[in-house]
Amino acid sequence: YSIGCMMYETLSGQVPFLASDQMLMKLHVEMEPTPIPVLRKDLKEFPKRLLAIVDKCLLKDPTKRYQYVRDLQSDIE
């Protein structure tokens, strides 16, 4: 999940959620971040595959995220 947050910030220019400490945890658990293309309208198009990778990293259900770094690496390559 944390890798997904870093990728999200790198691509969008902002963190997935911005709030006070207590509210921040709640947002990470319950809400979906704003889609990157909405935040970066200055770019024509993000590769859909890259967006899918970030989305998978940020899934709320840990069992649906990448279980091994090699799987993430494989998708990135």
Secondary structure in CASP SS format (residue, H / E / C, confidence):
PFRMAT SS
TARGET T0000
AUTHOR 0000-0000-0000
METHOD secondary structure of the structure
MODEL  1
Y C 1.00
S H 1.00
I H 1.00
G H 1.00
C H 1.00
M H 1.00
M H 1.00
Y H 1.00
E H 1.00
T H 1.00
L H 1.00
S H 1.00
G C 1.00
Q C 1.00
V C 1.00
P C 1.00
F C 1.00
L C 1.00
A C 1.00
S C 1.00
D H 1.00
Q H 1.00
M H 1.00
L H 1.00
M H 1.00
K H 1.00
L H 1.00
H H 1.00
V H 1.00
E H 1.00
M C 1.00
E C 1.00
P C 1.00
T C 1.00
P C 1.00
I H 1.00
P H 1.00
V H 1.00
L H 1.00
R C 1.00
K C 1.00
D C 1.00
L C 1.00
K C 1.00
E C 1.00
F C 1.00
P C 1.00
K H 1.00
R H 1.00
L H 1.00
L H 1.00
A H 1.00
I H 1.00
V H 1.00
D H 1.00
K H 1.00
C H 1.00
L C 1.00
L C 1.00
K C 1.00
D C 1.00
P H 1.00
T H 1.00
K H 1.00
R C 1.00
Y C 1.00
Q C 1.00
Y C 1.00
V H 1.00
R H 1.00
D H 1.00
L H 1.00
Q H 1.00
S H 1.00
D H 1.00
I H 1.00
E C 1.00
END
